[in-house]
Amino acid sequence: MKKAYLLVAMPFKNANRPIFQRGWGTSALEYDVVRYTVRVALRLSVDDSTVSVRDAARVLRFLRENPDYLVKVKKGMLYCGVCGRGPFTKRGLYLHLTRVHAEEIARAVRQAPESLRKL
Ligand SMILES: [Zn+2]
């Protein structure tokens, strides 16, 4: 009962947060999705409460279908999958992707089809 309520409520969890434009044209909500996407791609710990269930499903599907989009690994070193810059440390690549490519990542994830399957 309680769990079902949570699942229904979660997609609207962020609805009350103010949506304002950041410098790079990404809204605060989208920036949460970008951060979540990059963290999952880099296998960093993620806070699922920062994105809706629907966005999380979209991100996971997007990363499954485009495994090299954000991160390329060459000889054990991390390179940016978008512009090829590197090598980076994990944290360095996280900062690079969220600062330089936030808009591209937001657009790519937004355009990815929503998962038809339940998580
Ligand atoms: Zn890059």
py3Dmol code that shows the C-alpha trace and the ligand (Angstrom):
import py3Dmol

protein = """\
ATOM      1  CA  MET A   1       0.000   0.000   0.000  1.00  0.00           C
ATOM      2  CA  LYS A   2       2.679   2.419   1.076  1.00  0.00           C
ATOM      3  CA  LYS A   3       5.026   1.314  -1.702  1.00  0.00           C
ATOM      4  CA  ALA A   4       2.364   1.764  -4.373  1.00  0.00           C
ATOM      5  CA  TYR A   5       1.738   5.276  -3.132  1.00  0.00           C
ATOM      6  CA  LEU A   6       5.446   6.055  -3.324  1.00  0.00           C
ATOM      7  CA  LEU A   7       5.715   4.876  -6.912  1.00  0.00           C
ATOM      8  CA  VAL A   8       2.774   7.036  -7.919  1.00  0.00           C
ATOM      9  CA  ALA A   9       4.062  10.042  -6.026  1.00  0.00           C
ATOM     10  CA  MET A  10       7.667   9.932  -7.174  1.00  0.00           C
ATOM     11  CA  PRO A  11       7.258  11.245 -10.729  1.00  0.00           C
ATOM     12  CA  PHE A  12       5.801  14.386  -9.227  1.00  0.00           C
ATOM     13  CA  LYS A  13       8.382  14.688  -6.508  1.00  0.00           C
ATOM     14  CA  ASN A  14      10.283  17.435  -8.296  1.00  0.00           C
ATOM     15  CA  ALA A  15       7.195  19.210  -9.584  1.00  0.00           C
ATOM     16  CA  ASN A  16       7.347  21.888  -6.928  1.00  0.00           C
ATOM     17  CA  ARG A  17      10.959  22.738  -7.548  1.00  0.00           C
ATOM     18  CA  PRO A  18      11.463  26.005  -9.367  1.00  0.00           C
ATOM     19  CA  ILE A  19      12.420  25.646 -13.001  1.00  0.00           C
ATOM     20  CA  PHE A  20      14.816  28.366 -14.017  1.00  0.00           C
ATOM     21  CA  GLN A  21      17.217  28.684 -16.883  1.00  0.00           C
ATOM     22  CA  ARG A  22      20.863  28.069 -16.232  1.00  0.00           C
ATOM     23  CA  GLY A  23      23.550  29.812 -18.219  1.00  0.00           C
ATOM     24  CA  TRP A  24      23.774  27.002 -20.740  1.00  0.00           C
ATOM     25  CA  GLY A  25      20.059  26.875 -21.378  1.00  0.00           C
ATOM     26  CA  THR A  26      19.402  23.800 -19.286  1.00  0.00           C
ATOM     27  CA  SER A  27      16.644  23.995 -16.679  1.00  0.00           C
ATOM     28  CA  ALA A  28      17.324  22.943 -13.106  1.00  0.00           C
ATOM     29  CA  LEU A  29      15.218  19.829 -13.623  1.00  0.00           C
ATOM     30  CA  GLU A  30      17.131  18.870 -16.739  1.00  0.00           C
ATOM     31  CA  TYR A  31      20.395  19.539 -14.998  1.00  0.00           C
ATOM     32  CA  ASP A  32      19.375  16.959 -12.374  1.00  0.00           C
ATOM     33  CA  VAL A  33      18.800  14.493 -15.215  1.00  0.00           C
ATOM     34  CA  VAL A  34      22.173  15.369 -16.770  1.00  0.00           C
ATOM     35  CA  ARG A  35      23.956  14.877 -13.461  1.00  0.00           C
ATOM     36  CA  TYR A  36      22.144  11.582 -12.945  1.00  0.00           C
ATOM     37  CA  THR A  37      23.025  10.431 -16.479  1.00  0.00           C
ATOM     38  CA  VAL A  38      26.719  11.240 -16.082  1.00  0.00           C
ATOM     39  CA  ARG A  39      26.907   9.612 -12.654  1.00  0.00           C
ATOM     40  CA  VAL A  40      25.321   6.394 -13.937  1.00  0.00           C
ATOM     41  CA  ALA A  41      27.629   6.395 -16.973  1.00  0.00           C
ATOM     42  CA  LEU A  42      30.678   6.790 -14.728  1.00  0.00           C
ATOM     43  CA  ARG A  43      29.301   4.236 -12.259  1.00  0.00           C
ATOM     44  CA  LEU A  44      29.319   6.759  -9.434  1.00  0.00           C
ATOM     45  CA  SER A  45      26.776   6.451  -6.645  1.00  0.00           C
ATOM     46  CA  VAL A  46      23.447   7.977  -7.616  1.00  0.00           C
ATOM     47  CA  ASP A  47      20.626   9.497  -5.618  1.00  0.00           C
ATOM     48  CA  ASP A  48      17.468   8.180  -7.250  1.00  0.00           C
ATOM     49  CA  SER A  49      15.349  10.790  -5.507  1.00  0.00           C
ATOM     50  CA  THR A  50      16.801  13.567  -7.700  1.00  0.00           C
ATOM     51  CA  VAL A  51      15.011  12.353 -10.840  1.00  0.00           C
ATOM     52  CA  SER A  52      11.564  10.976 -11.560  1.00  0.00           C
ATOM     53  CA  VAL A  53      11.041   7.266 -12.161  1.00  0.00           C
ATOM     54  CA  ARG A  54      10.207   8.065 -15.759  1.00  0.00           C
ATOM     55  CA  ASP A  55      13.414  10.065 -16.303  1.00  0.00           C
ATOM     56  CA  ALA A  56      15.509   7.404 -14.593  1.00  0.00           C
ATOM     57  CA  ALA A  57      14.061   4.748 -16.931  1.00  0.00           C
ATOM     58  CA  ARG A  58      14.760   6.990 -19.901  1.00  0.00           C
ATOM     59  CA  VAL A  59      18.356   7.585 -18.802  1.00  0.00           C
ATOM     60  CA  LEU A  60      19.063   3.896 -18.173  1.00  0.00           C
ATOM     61  CA  ARG A  61      17.638   2.941 -21.535  1.00  0.00           C
ATOM     62  CA  PHE A  62      19.599   5.680 -23.269  1.00  0.00           C
ATOM     63  CA  LEU A  63      22.870   4.554 -21.672  1.00  0.00           C
ATOM     64  CA  ARG A  64      22.163   0.918 -22.495  1.00  0.00           C
ATOM     65  CA  GLU A  65      21.636   1.769 -26.149  1.00  0.00           C
ATOM     66  CA  ASN A  66      24.502   4.282 -26.349  1.00  0.00           C
ATOM     67  CA  PRO A  67      27.167   2.870 -24.041  1.00  0.00           C
ATOM     68  CA  ASP A  68      30.003   4.956 -25.558  1.00  0.00           C
ATOM     69  CA  TYR A  69      28.147   8.235 -25.890  1.00  0.00           C
ATOM     70  CA  LEU A  70      29.507   9.837 -22.713  1.00  0.00           C
ATOM     71  CA  VAL A  71      32.564   7.844 -21.744  1.00  0.00           C
ATOM     72  CA  LYS A  72      35.247   6.201 -23.849  1.00  0.00           C
ATOM     73  CA  VAL A  73      37.867   4.044 -22.212  1.00  0.00           C
ATOM     74  CA  LYS A  74      41.226   3.726 -23.962  1.00  0.00           C
ATOM     75  CA  LYS A  75      43.999   1.743 -22.275  1.00  0.00           C
ATOM     76  CA  GLY A  76      42.205   2.114 -18.970  1.00  0.00           C
ATOM     77  CA  MET A  77      42.043   5.909 -19.277  1.00  0.00           C
ATOM     78  CA  LEU A  78      38.809   7.886 -19.380  1.00  0.00           C
ATOM     79  CA  TYR A  79      38.061  10.127 -22.350  1.00  0.00           C
ATOM     80  CA  CYS A  80      35.062  12.311 -23.094  1.00  0.00           C
ATOM     81  CA  GLY A  81      32.780  10.424 -25.477  1.00  0.00           C
ATOM     82  CA  VAL A  82      31.317  13.637 -26.882  1.00  0.00           C
ATOM     83  CA  CYS A  83      34.441  15.626 -27.848  1.00  0.00           C
ATOM     84  CA  GLY A  84      37.224  13.094 -27.270  1.00  0.00           C
ATOM     85  CA  ARG A  85      39.140  15.254 -24.805  1.00  0.00           C
ATOM     86  CA  GLY A  86      41.118  13.550 -22.084  1.00  0.00           C
ATOM     87  CA  PRO A  87      42.405  11.604 -20.353  1.00  0.00           C
ATOM     88  CA  PHE A  88      40.420  12.521 -17.272  1.00  0.00           C
ATOM     89  CA  THR A  89      40.078  11.185 -13.793  1.00  0.00           C
ATOM     90  CA  LYS A  90      36.568   9.990 -13.009  1.00  0.00           C
ATOM     91  CA  ARG A  91      35.821  13.218 -11.175  1.00  0.00           C
ATOM     92  CA  GLY A  92      37.445  15.293 -13.906  1.00  0.00           C
ATOM     93  CA  LEU A  93      35.306  13.679 -16.584  1.00  0.00           C
ATOM     94  CA  TYR A  94      32.209  14.097 -14.422  1.00  0.00           C
ATOM     95  CA  LEU A  95      32.924  17.836 -14.125  1.00  0.00           C
ATOM     96  CA  HIS A  96      33.807  18.154 -17.816  1.00  0.00           C
ATOM     97  CA  LEU A  97      30.600  16.436 -18.980  1.00  0.00           C
ATOM     98  CA  THR A  98      28.274  18.302 -16.612  1.00  0.00           C
ATOM     99  CA  ARG A  99      29.895  21.687 -17.333  1.00  0.00           C
ATOM    100  CA  VAL A 100      30.718  21.541 -21.026  1.00  0.00           C
ATOM    101  CA  HIS A 101      28.173  19.097 -22.461  1.00  0.00           C
ATOM    102  CA  ALA A 102      25.120  19.545 -20.204  1.00  0.00           C
ATOM    103  CA  GLU A 103      22.986  20.874 -23.036  1.00  0.00           C
ATOM    104  CA  GLU A 104      23.916  18.103 -25.496  1.00  0.00           C
ATOM    105  CA  ILE A 105      23.332  15.425 -22.883  1.00  0.00           C
ATOM    106  CA  ALA A 106      19.965  16.898 -21.890  1.00  0.00           C
ATOM    107  CA  ARG A 107      18.920  17.006 -25.552  1.00  0.00           C
ATOM    108  CA  ALA A 108      20.124  13.479 -26.296  1.00  0.00           C
ATOM    109  CA  VAL A 109      18.336  12.005 -23.287  1.00  0.00           C
ATOM    110  CA  ARG A 110      15.182  14.003 -23.990  1.00  0.00           C
ATOM    111  CA  GLN A 111      15.093  12.674 -27.548  1.00  0.00           C
ATOM    112  CA  ALA A 112      15.630   9.082 -26.471  1.00  0.00           C
ATOM    113  CA  PRO A 113      12.376   7.113 -26.558  1.00  0.00           C
ATOM    114  CA  GLU A 114      10.838   6.320 -23.216  1.00  0.00           C
ATOM    115  CA  SER A 115      11.175   2.784 -22.048  1.00  0.00           C
ATOM    116  CA  LEU A 116       8.057   0.765 -22.778  1.00  0.00           C
ATOM    117  CA  ARG A 117       9.015  -1.820 -20.232  1.00  0.00           C
ATOM    118  CA  LYS A 118       8.652  -1.329 -16.510  1.00  0.00           C
ATOM    119  CA  LEU A 119      11.875  -1.151 -14.565  1.00  0.00           C
TER     120      LEU A 119
END
"""
ligand_1 = """\
1
ZN
Zn 33.932 16.697 -23.967
"""
view = py3Dmol.view(width=600, height=400)
view.addModel(protein, "pdb")
view.setStyle({"model": 0}, {"cartoon": {"style": "trace"}})
view.addModel(ligand_1, "xyz")
view.setStyle({"model": 1}, {"stick": {}})
view.zoomTo()
view.show()
